């Protein structure tokens, strides 16, 4: 579960002037910001639990923005990435978006356009983290089920009636009803449809 802290905009650019200008802009609208001169510096600091988004120059000395993005993908990081691109980098940025990057913005850009893109990315990150927290909560509850309760749940979620579940597991229909009620209670499901949705979410 993510830490209860305000989201941070992580600015990664090897140009001192650009980093400074972006930091001033973001602080002027009361956004938390941390700046890094290289991808390596960011990775040394990176904590996947920290909410926010990354504002990333696509071309940098050492590890490029694209290489950093690939590294974060391998780590299954969910933090949204906004690429800052020059005119010749647009094709690369478009491909990165097809691969899952949140957005890109081309230099030169208007401050408000950038702030709008950042706000959208922060909202995406917040929604993603809420979904992950819900998924983890459901997964934790499923782990509290007994092996038999898990078997009953799996068959019920698969759409089988109590009578069929009883036959498949070699137990009485009344026993199935008892296990089913316990599953619903432990998972906090209010209906069969709710139980199905919870299981689908936990297993995505």
N, CA and C of each residue as an Amber inpcrd file, in Angstrom:
protein
   612
   0.8430000  -1.1940000   0.0000000   0.0000000   0.0000000   0.0000000
   0.8760000   1.2410000   0.0000000   0.4500000   2.2640000  -0.7680000
   1.2790000   3.4480000  -0.8690000   1.2720000   4.2790000   0.3990000
   2.3720000   4.9950000   0.6110000   2.4930000   5.8550000   1.7680000
   1.4870000   6.9880000   1.6580000   1.0200000   7.4670000   2.8170000
   0.0780000   8.5780000   2.8220000   0.8430000   9.8910000   2.7660000
   1.3660000  10.2070000   1.6070000   2.0790000  11.4600000   1.4250000
   1.5800000  12.1230000   0.1550000   1.8440000  13.4140000   0.0560000
   1.4220000  14.1310000  -1.1420000   2.2240000  13.6350000  -2.3450000
   1.6140000  13.6580000  -3.5240000   2.3440000  13.2250000  -4.7200000
   3.4930000  14.1640000  -5.0460000   4.5180000  13.6080000  -5.6580000
   5.7140000  14.3690000  -6.0330000   5.9140000  14.2940000  -7.5400000
   6.2970000  15.4190000  -8.1260000   6.7010000  15.4260000  -9.5280000
   8.2190000  15.2730000  -9.5570000   8.6900000  14.1750000 -10.1310000
  10.1190000  13.9040000 -10.2120000  10.6250000  14.3880000 -11.5700000
  11.4560000  15.4190000 -11.5530000  11.9780000  16.0080000 -12.7860000
  13.3700000  15.4590000 -13.0460000  13.5620000  14.8400000 -14.2220000
  14.8600000  14.2590000 -14.5550000  15.3270000  14.8700000 -15.8700000
  16.3730000  15.6960000 -15.7910000  16.8880000  16.3910000 -16.9720000
  18.3380000  16.7550000 -16.6980000  19.2090000  16.5360000 -17.6900000
  20.6230000  16.8240000 -17.4590000  20.9870000  18.2810000 -17.7370000
  19.9950000  19.1130000 -18.0480000  20.2230000  20.5360000 -18.2650000
  19.8620000  21.2990000 -16.9860000  20.8780000  21.8960000 -16.3530000
  20.6560000  22.5940000 -15.0820000  19.5910000  23.6730000 -15.2050000
  19.6350000  24.4460000 -16.2910000  18.6920000  25.5560000 -16.4660000
  17.2570000  25.0420000 -16.5800000  17.0730000  23.9480000 -17.3260000
  15.7320000  23.3750000 -17.4900000  15.2100000  22.8660000 -16.1500000
  16.0600000  22.1500000 -15.4160000  15.6420000  21.6390000 -14.1040000
  15.2240000  22.7800000 -13.1850000  16.0230000  23.8310000 -13.1750000
  15.7200000  24.9650000 -12.3060000  14.4130000  25.6400000 -12.6780000
  14.1860000  25.8220000 -13.9830000  12.9580000  26.4820000 -14.4440000
  11.7290000  25.6340000 -14.1160000  11.8420000  24.3280000 -14.3270000
  10.7150000  23.4480000 -14.0430000  10.4220000  23.3890000 -12.5430000
  11.4680000  23.3880000 -11.7500000  11.2700000  23.3680000 -10.2990000
  10.5260000  24.6200000  -9.8390000  10.9310000  25.7830000 -10.3470000
  10.2530000  27.0340000  -9.9820000   8.7870000  27.0150000 -10.4120000
   8.5350000  26.5400000 -11.6240000   7.1700000  26.4870000 -12.1410000
   6.2900000  25.6060000 -11.2640000   6.7770000  24.4180000 -10.9480000
   5.9680000  23.4730000 -10.1810000   5.7410000  23.9490000  -8.7460000
   6.7600000  24.5400000  -8.1630000   6.5950000  25.0630000  -6.8070000
   5.6460000  26.2550000  -6.7780000   5.5570000  26.9820000  -7.8980000
   4.6730000  28.1540000  -7.9460000   3.2020000  27.7500000  -7.8680000
   2.8970000  26.4990000  -8.2120000   1.5150000  26.0190000  -8.0960000
   1.3990000  25.0060000  -6.9490000   2.3450000  25.0850000  -6.0300000
   2.3250000  24.3040000  -4.7840000   2.3850000  22.7870000  -5.0040000
   3.1340000  22.3800000  -6.0190000   3.3740000  20.9540000  -6.2240000
   4.6980000  20.5690000  -5.5890000   4.7320000  19.3970000  -4.9810000
   6.0120000  18.8670000  -4.4840000   6.8670000  18.4800000  -5.6770000
   8.1390000  18.8050000  -5.6230000   9.0080000  18.4970000  -6.7580000
  10.3880000  18.0750000  -6.2580000  10.9570000  17.0860000  -6.9330000
  12.3430000  16.6880000  -6.7010000  13.0160000  16.6320000  -8.0680000
  14.2310000  17.1430000  -8.1520000  14.9240000  17.1820000  -9.4440000
  16.1730000  16.3060000  -9.4170000  16.4990000  15.7660000 -10.6040000
  17.6390000  14.8690000 -10.7460000  18.3590000  15.1860000 -12.0480000
  19.6890000  15.1840000 -11.9870000  20.5010000  15.5100000 -13.1620000
  20.7510000  14.3080000 -14.0510000  20.4160000  13.1180000 -13.5640000
  20.6510000  11.9150000 -14.3630000  19.6690000  10.8240000 -13.9670000
  19.5060000   9.8590000 -14.8660000  18.6540000   8.7120000 -14.5870000
  19.1950000   7.9140000 -13.4070000  20.5230000   7.8040000 -13.3300000
  21.1450000   7.0470000 -12.2390000  20.8240000   7.6770000 -10.8820000
  20.8670000   9.0140000 -10.8110000  20.5420000   9.7020000  -9.5580000
  19.0980000   9.4080000  -9.1470000  18.1970000   9.4190000 -10.1250000
  16.7950000   9.1380000  -9.8250000  16.6170000   7.7040000  -9.3320000
  17.2360000   6.7460000 -10.0090000  17.0870000   5.3490000  -9.6150000
  17.6210000   5.0880000  -8.2140000  18.6660000   5.8230000  -7.8400000
  19.2260000   5.6690000  -6.4930000  18.2340000   6.1340000  -5.4330000
  17.3600000   7.0370000  -5.8070000  16.3710000   7.6030000  -4.8870000
  15.0030000   6.9290000  -5.0170000  14.7260000   6.3040000  -6.1440000
  13.3790000   5.8500000  -6.4940000  12.8010000   4.8650000  -5.4870000
  11.5650000   5.1460000  -5.0820000  10.7960000   4.2510000  -4.2190000
   9.4330000   4.0590000  -4.8910000   9.1110000   2.8420000  -5.3410000
   7.8480000   2.6230000  -6.0650000   6.6060000   2.9420000  -5.2450000
   6.7780000   3.0570000  -3.9230000   5.6410000   3.3890000  -3.0670000
   5.2780000   4.8650000  -3.1270000   6.1910000   5.7040000  -3.6070000
   5.9460000   7.1470000  -3.6230000   5.0000000   7.5220000  -4.7490000
   3.8740000   8.1720000  -4.4320000   2.9470000   8.6030000  -5.4760000
   3.4770000   9.8170000  -6.2220000   3.0030000   9.9950000  -7.4500000
   3.4230000  11.1690000  -8.2140000   3.5090000  10.8580000  -9.6850000
   4.3860000  11.5710000 -10.3820000   4.6490000  11.3000000 -11.7910000
   6.0810000  11.7200000 -12.0980000   6.5790000  11.2820000 -13.2440000
   7.9590000  11.5760000 -13.6500000   7.9260000  12.4440000 -14.9050000
   8.6480000  13.5510000 -14.8500000   8.8270000  14.4280000 -16.0070000
  10.2380000  14.1750000 -16.5050000  10.3580000  13.5580000 -17.6760000
  11.6100000  12.9400000 -18.0920000  12.0740000  13.4220000 -19.4640000
  13.2790000  13.9630000 -19.5290000  13.8640000  14.3420000 -20.8110000
  14.2120000  13.0680000 -21.5760000  13.7740000  12.9980000 -22.8230000
  13.9620000  11.7590000 -23.5780000  15.4280000  11.5220000 -23.9460000
  16.1960000  12.6300000 -24.1130000  17.6230000  12.5040000 -24.4550000
  18.4700000  13.0560000 -23.3230000  19.3130000  12.2040000 -22.7470000
  20.2170000  12.6410000 -21.6840000  21.5420000  11.9160000 -21.8280000
  22.5820000  12.5170000 -21.2740000  23.8850000  11.8480000 -21.2520000
  23.7820000  10.6280000 -20.3370000  24.5820000   9.6050000 -20.6180000
  24.5060000   8.3860000 -19.8220000  23.2530000   7.6030000 -20.1900000
  22.5000000   7.1930000 -19.2000000  21.2520000   6.4870000 -19.4590000
  20.2190000   7.4730000 -19.9930000  19.6680000   7.1910000 -21.1660000
  18.6850000   8.0960000 -21.7680000  17.3350000   7.9610000 -21.0680000
  16.4370000   8.8910000 -21.4000000  15.0960000   8.8130000 -20.8450000
  14.3800000   7.5320000 -21.2380000  14.5620000   7.1140000 -22.4920000
  13.9340000   5.8680000 -22.9420000  14.4890000   4.6550000 -22.2020000
  15.7890000   4.6590000 -21.9740000  16.4050000   3.5370000 -21.2440000
  15.9120000   3.4940000 -19.7990000  15.7500000   4.6740000 -19.1940000
  15.2070000   4.7200000 -17.8370000  13.7760000   4.1990000 -17.8270000
  13.0060000   4.6020000 -18.8190000  11.6200000   4.1450000 -18.9070000
  11.5580000   2.6240000 -19.0140000  12.4090000   2.0400000 -19.8470000
  12.4450000   0.5840000 -19.9830000  12.8350000  -0.0780000 -18.6660000
  13.7620000   0.5470000 -17.9580000  14.1820000   0.0160000 -16.6500000
  13.0020000   0.0090000 -15.6770000  12.2320000   1.0970000 -15.6480000
  11.0800000   1.1800000 -14.7480000  10.0010000   0.1770000 -15.1440000
   9.8350000  -0.0350000 -16.4490000   8.8660000  -1.0490000 -16.9000000
   9.2570000  -2.4370000 -16.4110000  10.5500000  -2.7410000 -16.4720000
  11.0170000  -4.0570000 -16.0020000  10.7640000  -4.2160000 -14.5070000
  10.7660000  -3.1110000 -13.7890000  10.4960000  -3.1560000 -12.3420000
   8.9980000  -3.1450000 -12.0400000   8.1810000  -3.0970000 -13.0820000
   6.7210000  -3.0280000 -12.9510000   6.2770000  -1.7850000 -12.1780000
   7.0210000  -0.7020000 -12.3550000   6.6570000   0.5550000 -11.7040000
   5.3980000   1.1180000 -12.3640000   4.4840000   1.6530000 -11.5560000
   3.2290000   2.1680000 -12.1120000   3.2360000   3.6840000 -12.2400000
   4.2780000   4.3470000 -11.7620000   4.2950000   5.8110000 -11.7870000
   4.2470000   6.3180000 -13.2310000   3.3410000   7.2530000 -13.5420000
   3.2220000   7.7470000 -14.9220000   4.4600000   8.5340000 -15.3660000
   4.8140000   8.3710000 -16.6270000   5.9700000   9.0550000 -17.2080000
   5.4900000  10.0460000 -18.2660000   5.9510000  11.3010000 -18.1560000
   5.7230000  12.2980000 -19.1990000   7.0790000  12.6130000 -19.8170000
   7.2230000  12.3300000 -21.0990000   8.4840000  12.6220000 -21.7770000
   8.5140000  14.0680000 -22.2640000   9.6570000  14.7140000 -22.0810000
   9.9230000  16.0140000 -22.6940000  10.7520000  15.7370000 -23.9360000
  10.2380000  16.1600000 -25.0910000  10.9060000  15.8060000 -26.3390000
  11.2680000  17.0280000 -27.1720000  12.2950000  16.8510000 -27.9810000
  12.5960000  17.8140000 -29.0330000  11.8590000  17.3940000 -30.2950000
  11.9520000  18.2150000 -31.3240000  11.2070000  17.9500000 -32.5650000
  11.5500000  16.5770000 -33.1530000  12.8210000  16.2060000 -33.0970000
  13.2420000  14.9480000 -33.7160000  12.9310000  13.7100000 -32.8940000
  12.3880000  13.8920000 -31.6790000  12.1530000  12.7540000 -30.7890000
  10.6930000  12.3420000 -30.7090000   9.8260000  13.0170000 -31.4640000
   8.3920000  12.7710000 -31.3340000   8.0370000  11.3180000 -31.6380000
   8.6250000  10.7380000 -32.6800000   8.3120000   9.3510000 -33.0280000
   8.6510000   8.4000000 -31.8820000   9.7940000   8.6540000 -31.2420000
  10.1850000   7.8090000 -30.1070000   9.1880000   7.9480000 -28.9640000
   8.7520000   9.1780000 -28.7060000   7.8090000   9.4160000 -27.6160000
   6.4560000   8.7640000 -27.9050000   6.0160000   8.8400000 -29.1560000
   4.7540000   8.2020000 -29.5390000   4.8420000   6.6900000 -29.3230000
   5.9640000   6.0960000 -29.7030000   6.1490000   4.6610000 -29.4850000
   6.1470000   4.3340000 -28.0030000   6.7690000   5.1950000 -27.1940000
   6.7980000   4.9780000 -25.7430000   5.3810000   5.0250000 -25.1700000
   4.5400000   5.9270000 -25.7010000   3.1570000   5.9790000 -25.2390000
   2.4120000   4.7050000 -25.6090000   2.6850000   4.1640000 -26.7760000
   2.0580000   2.8910000 -27.1720000   2.4820000   1.7710000 -26.2220000
   3.6990000   1.9140000 -25.6610000   4.2170000   0.9120000 -24.7290000
   3.7730000   1.1760000 -23.2970000   3.0300000   2.2770000 -23.0670000
   2.4990000   2.5090000 -21.7270000   2.8490000   3.8230000 -21.0610000
   3.7090000   4.6570000 -21.6910000   4.0090000   5.9590000 -21.0960000
   2.7380000   6.7990000 -21.0460000   2.6570000   7.6970000 -20.0700000
   1.4340000   8.4670000 -19.8730000   1.2460000   9.5420000 -20.9320000
   2.3330000  10.2460000 -21.2990000   2.1790000  11.3990000 -22.1790000
   3.5510000  11.8630000 -22.6480000   3.5500000  12.8020000 -23.5880000
   4.7910000  13.4980000 -23.9330000   4.4430000  14.9310000 -24.2970000
   5.4080000  15.8190000 -24.1340000   5.2070000  17.2220000 -24.4710000
   6.4320000  17.7060000 -25.2270000   6.1990000  18.4240000 -26.3000000
   7.3000000  18.8310000 -27.1770000   7.7740000  20.2360000 -26.8460000
   9.1020000  20.4140000 -26.8300000   9.6840000  21.7400000 -26.6370000
   9.5170000  22.5590000 -27.9130000   9.3130000  23.8810000 -27.7940000
   8.9950000  24.5980000 -26.5580000   7.5230000  24.4110000 -26.2120000
   7.1850000  24.4700000 -24.9380000   5.8000000  24.2430000 -24.5370000
   5.3240000  25.3770000 -23.6280000   4.0250000  25.5610000 -23.5690000
   3.4340000  26.5440000 -22.6750000   3.3790000  25.9600000 -21.2640000
   3.6400000  26.8030000 -20.2740000   3.6370000  26.3330000 -18.8860000
   2.3050000  25.6790000 -18.5230000   1.2000000  26.3090000 -18.9070000
  -0.1070000  25.7660000 -18.5250000  -0.3660000  24.4100000 -19.1680000
   0.1010000  24.2430000 -20.4000000  -0.0600000  22.9440000 -21.0720000
   0.6610000  21.8610000 -20.2880000   1.8710000  22.1600000 -19.8670000
   2.6340000  21.1990000 -19.0780000   1.9420000  20.8990000 -17.7540000
   1.4730000  21.9460000 -17.0770000   0.8030000  21.7460000 -15.7850000
  -0.4580000  20.9070000 -15.9390000  -1.1780000  21.1120000 -17.0390000
  -2.3760000  20.3030000 -17.2810000  -2.0090000  18.8350000 -17.4710000
  -0.9310000  18.5810000 -18.2110000  -0.4900000  17.1880000 -18.4430000
  -0.0490000  16.5430000 -17.1210000   0.6380000  17.3290000 -16.3200000
   1.1000000  16.8130000 -15.0230000  -0.0910000  16.4860000 -14.1280000
  -1.0750000  17.3910000 -14.0820000  -2.2530000  17.1500000 -13.2440000
  -2.9830000  15.8880000 -13.6680000  -3.1020000  15.6870000 -14.9700000
  -3.7580000  14.4790000 -15.4890000  -2.9920000  13.2250000 -15.0670000
  -1.6570000  13.2910000 -15.1440000  -0.8350000  12.1410000 -14.7710000
  -0.9250000  11.8420000 -13.2780000  -1.0010000  12.8870000 -12.4610000
  -1.1420000  12.6870000 -11.0180000  -2.4790000  12.0210000 -10.6880000
  -3.5190000  12.3840000 -11.4350000  -4.8270000  11.7540000 -11.2300000
  -4.7850000  10.2820000 -11.6430000  -4.0970000   9.9880000 -12.7510000
  -3.9480000   8.6060000 -13.1990000  -3.2150000   7.7840000 -12.1380000
  -2.1490000   8.3520000 -11.5910000  -1.3690000   7.6490000 -10.5740000
  -2.2200000   7.3730000  -9.3340000  -2.9970000   8.3670000  -8.9160000
  -3.8630000   8.1940000  -7.7480000  -4.8740000   7.0850000  -7.9780000
  -5.5030000   7.0780000  -9.1570000  -6.4860000   6.0330000  -9.4710000
  -5.8370000   4.6520000  -9.5010000  -4.6550000   4.5610000 -10.1070000
  -3.9530000   3.2700000 -10.1870000  -3.6010000   2.7320000  -8.8100000
  -3.1630000   3.6200000  -7.9320000  -2.7650000   3.1870000  -6.5890000
  -3.9750000   2.7590000  -5.7620000  -5.1100000   3.4150000  -5.9740000
  -6.3320000   3.0020000  -5.2760000  -6.7540000   1.6090000  -5.7310000
  -6.6710000   1.3640000  -7.0420000  -7.0330000   0.0480000  -7.5650000
  -6.1070000  -1.0440000  -7.0220000  -4.8070000  -0.7270000  -6.9710000
  -3.8450000  -1.7060000  -6.4350000  -4.1040000  -1.9910000  -4.9650000
  -4.4430000  -0.9380000  -4.2060000  -4.7280000  -1.1170000  -2.7800000
  -5.9660000  -1.9910000  -2.5910000  -6.9920000  -1.7620000  -3.4240000
  -8.1970000  -2.5850000  -3.3480000  -7.8820000  -4.0400000  -3.6980000
  -7.0810000  -4.2110000  -4.7500000  -6.6910000  -5.5520000  -5.1710000
  -5.9370000  -6.2800000  -4.0560000  -5.0180000  -5.5760000  -3.4040000
  -4.2470000  -6.1820000  -2.3220000  -5.1430000  -6.5430000  -1.1500000
  -6.1070000  -5.6710000  -0.8540000  -7.0290000  -5.9210000   0.2460000
  -7.8480000  -7.1760000  -0.0160000  -8.3440000  -7.3180000  -1.2530000
  -9.1210000  -8.5030000  -1.6050000  -8.2490000  -9.7530000  -1.5570000
  -7.0270000  -9.6470000  -2.0850000  -6.1020000 -10.7900000  -2.0850000
  -5.7990000 -11.2390000  -0.6660000  -5.6170000 -10.2840000   0.2440000
  -5.3530000 -10.6180000   1.6480000  -6.5420000 -11.3590000   2.2620000
  -7.7500000 -10.9350000   1.9070000  -8.9460000 -11.5960000   2.4430000
  -9.0750000 -13.0130000   1.8820000  -8.7660000 -13.1870000   0.5920000
  -8.8440000 -14.5140000  -0.0170000  -7.8740000 -15.4820000   0.6710000
  -6.7020000 -14.9680000   1.0790000  -5.7240000 -15.8060000   1.7670000
  -6.2250000 -16.2900000   3.1290000  -7.2440000 -15.6250000   3.6690000
  -7.7960000 -16.0290000   4.9720000  -8.7800000 -17.1960000   4.8390000
  -9.1550000 -17.5260000   3.6120000 -10.0890000 -18.6280000   3.3940000
  -9.3940000 -19.9710000   3.6330000 -10.1610000 -20.9450000   4.0720000
  -9.6270000 -22.3040000   4.1880000  -9.5360000 -22.9020000   2.7840000
  -8.7690000 -23.9780000   2.6120000  -8.6920000 -24.6120000   1.2850000
 -10.0780000 -24.9960000   0.7340000 -10.9520000 -25.5070000   1.5920000
 -12.2840000 -25.8980000   1.1370000 -13.1150000 -24.6810000   0.7420000
 -13.0150000 -23.6160000   1.5250000 -13.7330000 -22.3850000   1.1920000
 -13.2520000 -21.8210000  -0.1500000 -11.9470000 -21.9390000  -0.4010000
 -11.4000000 -21.4710000  -1.6690000 -11.9440000 -22.2870000  -2.8300000
 -12.0410000 -23.6140000  -2.6300000 -12.6020000 -24.4850000  -3.6750000
 -14.0550000 -24.1070000  -3.9750000 -14.8250000 -23.9100000  -2.9170000
 -16.2350000 -23.5400000  -3.0850000 -16.3420000 -22.1930000  -3.7950000
 -15.5180000 -21.2280000  -3.3720000 -15.5470000 -19.9030000  -3.9950000
 -15.2330000 -19.9870000  -5.4830000 -14.1900000 -20.7290000  -5.8330000
 -13.7820000 -20.8260000  -7.2320000 -14.9120000 -21.3920000  -8.0980000
 -15.5980000 -22.4030000  -7.5960000 -16.6740000 -23.0260000  -8.3740000
 -17.8950000 -22.1070000  -8.4700000 -18.1980000 -21.4090000  -7.3830000
 -19.3310000 -20.4780000  -7.3980000 -19.0620000 -19.3290000  -8.3610000
 -17.8550000 -18.7910000  -8.2920000 -17.4840000 -17.6840000  -9.1780000
 -17.5010000 -18.1500000 -10.6300000 -17.2430000 -19.4350000 -10.8440000
 -17.2740000 -20.0000000 -12.1930000 -18.7040000 -20.1860000 -12.7040000
 -19.6780000 -19.8750000 -11.8300000 -21.0830000 -19.9190000 -12.2500000
 -21.8170000 -21.1990000 -11.9360000 -21.2360000 -22.0560000 -11.1220000
 -21.9000000 -23.3320000 -10.8360000 -22.8560000 -23.2010000  -9.6420000
 -24.0520000 -23.7800000  -9.7580000 -25.0160000 -23.7400000  -8.6460000
 -24.5240000 -24.5730000  -7.4630000 -25.1240000 -24.3230000  -6.2870000
 -24.7200000 -25.0460000  -5.0770000 -24.8000000 -26.5620000  -5.2630000
 -25.8640000 -27.0100000  -5.9560000 -26.0530000 -28.4490000  -6.1380000
 -24.8990000 -29.0620000  -6.9250000 -24.4520000 -28.3520000  -7.9580000
 -23.3450000 -28.8440000  -8.7770000 -22.0330000 -28.7930000  -7.9960000
 -21.8300000 -27.7220000  -7.2260000 -20.6330000 -27.6000000  -6.3870000
 -20.5710000 -28.7640000  -5.4100000 -21.7080000 -29.0800000  -4.7960000
 -21.7690000 -30.1840000  -3.8250000 -21.3750000 -31.5030000  -4.4950000
 -21.8910000 -31.7100000  -5.6850000 -21.5790000 -32.9400000  -6.4170000
 -20.1010000 -32.9980000  -6.7790000 -19.5640000 -31.8820000  -7.2800000
 -18.1660000 -31.8500000  -7.7140000 -17.1990000 -32.0840000  -6.5560000
 -17.5550000 -31.5710000  -5.3840000 -16.6520000 -31.6830000  -4.2290000
 -16.9790000 -32.8670000  -3.3280000 -18.0720000 -33.5590000  -3.6200000
 -18.4420000 -34.7230000  -2.8150000 -18.8880000 -34.3590000  -1.4160000
 -19.5850000 -33.2330000  -1.2920000 -20.1010000 -32.7940000   0.0060000
 -21.5780000 -32.4730000  -0.1430000 -22.2490000 -32.2450000   0.9860000
 -23.6820000 -31.9690000   0.9170000 -23.9360000 -30.5320000   0.4680000
 -25.1430000 -30.3220000  -0.0750000 -25.5110000 -28.9840000  -0.5220000
 -25.5450000 -28.0200000   0.6630000 -25.9650000 -28.5220000   1.8310000
 -25.9940000 -27.6810000   3.0360000 -24.5840000 -27.2350000   3.4120000
 -23.6230000 -28.1250000   3.2620000 -22.2280000 -27.7700000   3.5750000
 -21.7270000 -26.7030000   2.6070000 -22.1090000 -26.8240000   1.3700000
 -21.7440000 -25.8010000   0.3850000 -22.3150000 -24.4440000   0.8040000
 -23.5760000 -24.4330000   1.2280000 -24.2200000 -23.1830000   1.6520000
 -23.4700000 -22.5550000   2.8280000 -23.0160000 -23.3930000   3.7540000
 -22.2740000 -22.8860000   4.9220000 -20.9490000 -22.2820000   4.4700000
 -20.2220000 -23.0000000   3.6110000 -18.9380000 -22.4900000   3.1130000
 -19.1420000 -21.2030000   2.3050000 -20.1910000 -21.1960000   1.5060000
 -20.4780000 -20.0240000   0.6820000 -20.7370000 -18.7960000   1.5610000
 -21.5080000 -18.9950000   2.6280000 -21.8110000 -17.8880000   3.5440000
 -20.5350000 -17.3790000   4.2250000 -19.6540000 -18.3010000   4.5820000
 -18.3900000 -17.9040000   5.2150000 -17.5040000 -17.1280000   4.2460000
 -17.4710000 -17.5840000   2.9820000 -16.6930000 -16.8820000   1.9540000
 -17.2020000 -15.4530000   1.7910000 -18.5140000 -15.3110000   1.6830000
 -19.1090000 -13.9870000   1.5060000 -18.7660000 -13.0810000   2.6890000
 -18.8330000 -13.6270000   3.8820000 -18.5610000 -12.8320000   5.0880000
 -17.0920000 -12.4280000   5.1520000 -16.1890000 -13.3760000   4.9230000
 -14.7600000 -13.0860000   5.0220000 -14.3050000 -12.0760000   3.9720000
 -14.8970000 -12.1320000   2.7910000 -14.5000000 -11.2070000   1.7330000
 -15.2840000  -9.8990000   1.7770000 -16.3540000  -9.8740000   2.5660000
 -17.1660000  -8.6600000   2.6310000 -18.0090000  -8.4730000   1.3900000
 -18.3580000  -9.5800000   0.7220000 -19.1610000  -9.5030000  -0.4970000
 -20.6340000  -9.3910000  -0.1370000 -21.3500000  -8.5060000  -0.7990000
 -22.7670000  -8.2850000  -0.5000000 -23.6930000  -9.0780000  -1.4050000
 -23.1390000  -9.6450000  -2.4770000 -23.9400000 -10.4360000  -3.4200000
 -22.9960000 -11.3100000  -4.2310000 -23.5870000 -12.2470000  -4.9690000
 -22.7640000 -13.1000000  -5.8220000 -22.0400000 -12.2610000  -6.8810000
 -22.7450000 -11.2840000  -7.4530000 -22.1200000 -10.4170000  -8.4620000
 -20.9370000  -9.6520000  -7.8610000 -21.1020000  -9.1990000  -6.6250000
 -20.0200000  -8.4850000  -5.9310000 -18.8330000  -9.4130000  -5.7230000
 -19.1190000 -10.6580000  -5.3200000 -18.0500000 -11.6420000  -5.1090000
 -17.2870000 -11.8930000  -6.4020000 -18.0130000 -12.0310000  -7.5030000
 -17.3690000 -12.2720000  -8.7980000 -16.4630000 -11.1070000  -9.1710000
 -16.9680000  -9.8720000  -9.0080000 -16.1610000  -8.6920000  -9.3260000
 -14.8830000  -8.6280000  -8.4810000 -15.0210000  -8.9620000  -7.2010000
 -13.8560000  -8.9440000  -6.3110000 -12.8010000  -9.9510000  -6.7580000
 -13.2510000 -11.1430000  -7.1230000 -12.3120000 -12.1900000  -7.5450000
 -11.6300000 -11.8230000  -8.8520000 -12.3890000 -11.2460000  -9.7710000
 -11.7980000 -10.8250000 -11.0460000 -10.7430000  -9.7610000 -10.8010000
 -11.0610000  -8.7970000  -9.9330000 -10.1070000  -7.7150000  -9.6440000
  -8.8370000  -8.2620000  -9.0000000  -9.0030000  -9.2190000  -8.0660000
  -7.8380000  -9.7590000  -7.3520000  -6.9290000 -10.5440000  -8.2670000
  -7.4710000 -11.1030000  -9.3430000  -6.6940000 -12.0010000 -10.1930000
  -6.2080000 -11.3590000 -11.4660000  -6.4800000 -10.0730000 -11.6710000
  -6.0000000  -9.3700000 -12.8760000  -4.5070000  -9.1830000 -12.8040000
